Amino acid sequence: MNKYIEKARAAARTVQEEYHYDGVFSVFGYEKVKDPVTKVTSQKEVKILSDLPCHLSRNSIPAATQTESAANVSEEVKLFCSPDHEIPTGSKIIVTQAGTTEAFVCSGIPAVYVTHQEVVLTSEERYA
């Protein structure tokens, strides 16, 4: 590959990480744990990645849709971060940005690019 293209990509990634990432995120997954006494295997939440730089983007400010029991809120939320991190599909992700911490469940399949990756997230709180 052309060395100028590589330099341009490296510069673009540096700008992305230094000026766009204004939050931090942690990724949680599950592992099987067998109780030594009862011999019962259960799932335990474990932290996979911790306090990495990111940016959280919302496609639009959602309008609530009233259902019989609650108001359903729908929006597209994307996590932007370094392409170096492996984020398993279905992970729980906690993001702190602009003084607010939010929990997201069931992360989507990461779209990995040379300069960054994008992961669609589902909010843990979906009802108002």
Sequence and secondary structure as in RCSB ss.txt:
>XXXX:A:sequence
MNKYIEKARAAARTVQEEYHYDGVFSVFGYEKVKDPVTKVTSQKEVKILSDLPCHLSRNSIPAATQTESAANVSE
EVKLFCSPDHEIPTGSKIIVTQAGTTEAFVCSGIPAVYVTHQEVVLTSEERYA
>XXXX:A:secstr
  HHHHHHHHHHHHHIIIII  EEEEEEEEEEEE TTT  EEEEEEEEEEEEEEEEEESS   EEE SSSEEE  
 EEEEE TTS   TT EEEEEETTEEEEEES    EE SS EEEEEEES  B 
